[in-house]
Amino acid sequence: MSCGHEPELEILQGENLAVLRSLPAASFHLAYVDPPFNTGRKRRLRSVATERDAAGKRVGFGGERYRESVRSDIAYGDTFDDYLGFLAERFREARRVLTDTASLFVHVDPRESHYVKVMLDELFGRECFRNEIIWAYDFG
């Protein structure tokens, strides 16, 4: 159903602090932030494409089998001396570009989530918190 007006969809990718600083204030209704997790370890991000295949090596939900092909493979050091400071600067900019009724989704590691939640409460106001989503790790 259309109300006669289709919202503009734009997906921005890049180092988010630089991207955020280039955007006008109060101009977005949604932001999804997926920062590094501060695990203290070297992280490897491997992106794979999957396709259902009875001979595939990966087993997912319901025992379905999948074959995979690597799309990209990168590594980085996931250690920050001041993780919350790193995030706070970016979240201040996110606050600036979001409208007053916008939604912010933040994907962080459970070891940091409580600290990040308190920081976001200080920045956005505790009353703005709506809910959390807990990932169920599986494939398929």
C-alpha positions in Angstrom: 0.0 0.0 0.0 1.4 3.4 -0.9 0.4 6.7 0.7 1.5 8.6 -2.4 5.0 9.2 -1.2 7.9 6.8 -1.4 10.7 7.4 1.2 14.2 7.8 -0.2 16.5 4.9 0.7 20.2 5.5 0.9 22.8 3.2 2.3 26.1 4.8 3.3 29.2 2.8 3.9 32.6 4.0 5.1 34.5 5.0 8.2 31.4 6.3 10.0 32.9 9.3 11.8 34.0 10.9 8.5 30.6 10.0 6.9 28.6 11.3 9.8 30.4 14.6 9.9 29.5 15.2 6.2 25.8 14.8 6.8 23.2 17.5 7.7 21.7 17.6 11.2 18.4 15.9 11.9 18.2 14.3 8.5 17.9 10.6 9.2 15.1 8.4 10.6 17.3 5.3 11.2 20.9 4.4 11.8 22.5 1.0 12.2 25.9 1.0 13.8 28.2 -2.1 13.9 31.5 -1.0 15.4 34.5 -3.3 16.2 33.8 -5.3 19.4 37.0 -4.6 21.4 37.8 -8.2 21.9 41.5 -7.7 22.5 42.3 -10.2 19.7 43.1 -10.0 16.0 39.8 -10.3 14.2 39.2 -11.8 10.8 36.1 -10.9 8.9 35.3 -13.4 6.2 32.3 -12.8 4.1 30.8 -15.8 2.4 28.0 -16.4 0.0 26.0 -19.6 0.6 23.8 -21.7 -1.5 21.8 -24.7 -0.5 23.5 -27.9 -1.7 23.0 -31.4 -0.4 26.8 -32.0 -0.8 27.7 -28.8 1.1 30.1 -28.9 4.1 28.1 -26.4 6.2 25.1 -27.6 8.2 22.5 -25.1 9.2 19.0 -24.9 10.7 17.0 -28.1 10.3 20.1 -30.0 9.1 20.1 -28.3 5.7 23.5 -28.4 4.0 25.1 -25.4 2.2 28.2 -24.8 0.1 30.0 -21.5 0.5 32.2 -19.3 -1.6 34.4 -16.5 0.0 33.5 -13.0 -1.0 36.1 -11.1 1.1 38.6 -11.9 3.8 40.1 -9.1 5.9 41.9 -8.9 9.4 42.4 -6.2 11.9 43.5 -5.7 15.5 40.4 -5.4 17.7 41.9 -3.6 20.7 41.1 -0.1 21.8 42.8 1.8 24.7 39.6 3.9 25.0 36.8 2.0 23.4 34.0 4.1 24.9 35.8 7.3 23.9 36.1 5.9 20.3 32.4 5.1 20.3 31.2 8.3 22.1 32.6 10.6 19.4 30.7 8.6 16.7 27.5 8.4 18.7 27.5 12.1 19.3 27.6 12.6 15.6 24.9 10.0 15.1 22.7 11.9 17.6 23.3 15.1 15.6 22.1 13.6 12.3 19.1 11.7 13.6 15.7 13.2 13.9 14.0 13.5 17.3 11.8 10.4 16.4 14.6 8.3 14.8 15.6 4.8 15.7 19.2 3.8 16.4 20.3 0.2 16.2 23.7 -0.6 17.8 25.4 -4.0 17.4 28.0 -4.6 20.1 29.6 -7.5 21.9 27.9 -8.7 25.1 31.1 -7.9 27.0 30.7 -4.2 26.1 27.0 -3.9 25.8 26.2 -2.7 29.3 28.9 0.0 29.1 27.6 1.1 25.7 24.0 1.1 27.0 24.9 3.5 29.9 26.8 5.8 27.5 23.8 5.9 25.1 21.5 6.6 28.0 23.6 9.6 28.8 23.7 10.8 25.2 20.1 10.2 24.1 18.3 10.0 27.5 17.4 6.9 29.4 13.8 7.2 28.4 14.7 6.8 24.7 15.7 3.1 25.2 13.1 0.8 23.7 14.4 -2.7 23.6 17.3 -5.0 22.8 17.7 -7.7 20.2 19.6 -10.8 21.2 21.3 -12.6 18.3 20.6 -16.3 18.0 23.7 -17.7 16.4 22.9 -20.3 13.7 23.2 -20.7 10.0 20.6 -21.2 7.4 
